[in-house]
Amino acid sequence: MAGPVSPLAVALPELPPLAGVRLSAAAAGIRYKGRTDVVMMEVAPGSTVAGVFTTNKCPGAPVDWCRAALKGGKARMVVVNAGNANVFTGKAGRDACAATAAAAAKLADCPAKQVFVASTGVIGEVLPHEKLVAALPGLQEGLREDGWEDAARGIMTTDTFPKAATRVAEIGGAEVRITGIAKGSGMIAPDMATMLCFVFTDAKIPADVLQSLLSKNVETTFNATTVDSDTSTSDTVLLIATGQAKHPRLPPAGETAARTRFLADFARKLNEVLLDLALQVVRDGEGAQKLVKIDVTGAVNARSAKRVAMAVANSPLVKTAIAGEDANWGRIVMAVGKAGEPADRDLISIGVGGTWMAKDGGVVPGYDEAPVVAHMKGREVEIAIDLGLGRGKSTVWTCDLTHGYIDINGSYRS
């Protein structure tokens, strides 16, 4: 793990038990010494599952395993290890996933395809899965309803603080809970930009509906964040519904509008949980000192707006200017122009912290830089860009780029 805790860190919320979920963590010595590095999450029989994974063309063996397992729509257990990503390990990587799932399935008395596995850490090193398998019986014995914090800490790598979020939603007049944990600090960029995230609900929702909800809400949360523009080989988000809550049945599959209304509050609260976790990942960006929100409006469409926003969010020159608290709006204009999207320099407006700096192709007459500089000295920076072309808009989040990022990644394997 990294040294000092990020100055943007948020405290772990209170995490009440969620019906049908038990968690545990243990030290298997896979890479780290003197800390937990393996996590087990057990869910009630019959739990449904949805997942979204990295678009990186060199995914880890666990991603391939989970994609195949997802086709069954059921989950019984999740096993995660930190320190070794099990990526670019060939047959050894596939064997590690199969052996881990088989051993966990035997303990849970379920098919191996109901066991989901995830790994995070160094790429290209064979995972010593015998250590992982040996830890499983102890993990099962240690399963607890209140094991959330242990699990959140057990999946950390360069993270400086554990990440969790929880909300209460309403379905048909009944309360259901949504709780998730995540890890991520570097190698964060769409699509998926989270590294690892595991979200649970006690609602009773079919796998196909769960998948639709997850895929839609990932787009405005995890896929709207970036730390360093590098898409991880291991990114995994799982959403598991235990079905333990007492709420009315969903309307029939053919009644789309009724289903949408029925699940409206659940969808809103799921989005809140995912965004909360995604922003915690950005807050823990390697070496980050500032959280940056970028709002783009006036684009020709939403897709174009997002591509412009991401070009700004991923620009090393913009990110270092923010780190240096330099109100250099010219770098923002540069990043807008390099996005390859429709833009007219004579229509673009740039603002920081609520102060418009440039409009109609030049600096605003009488522009006073003082309030912008004052805003940039804070921990949270807001950038507004109006392209003046249409109604497309998008919001993305990133962090600044500091010497700390180099320090952490230059010595990652040593």
Secondary structure, DSSP 8 states (H G I E B T S, - for coil): --SS--TT----------TTEEEEEE---SS-SSS--EEEEEEEEEEEEEEEE---SS--HHHHHHHHHHTT-EEEEEEEEEEE---S-HHHHHHHHHHHHHHHHHHHTS-GGGEEEEEEEESSS---HHHHHHHHHHHHHT-BTT-HHHHHHHT-SS-SS-EEEEEEEEETTEEEEEEEEEE-SSS--SSS-SSEEEEEE-S---HHHHHHHHHHHHHTTGGGB-SSS---SS-EEEEEE---S-------TT-HHHHHHHTHHHHHHHHHHHHHHHHHHHHT-TT---EEEEEEEEESSHHHHHHHHHHHHT-HHHHHHHHTT---HHHHHHHHHHT-S---TTT-EEEETTEEEEETTEE-TT---HHHHHHHTSSEEEEEEE-SSSSEEEEEEEE---HHHHHHHHTTT-
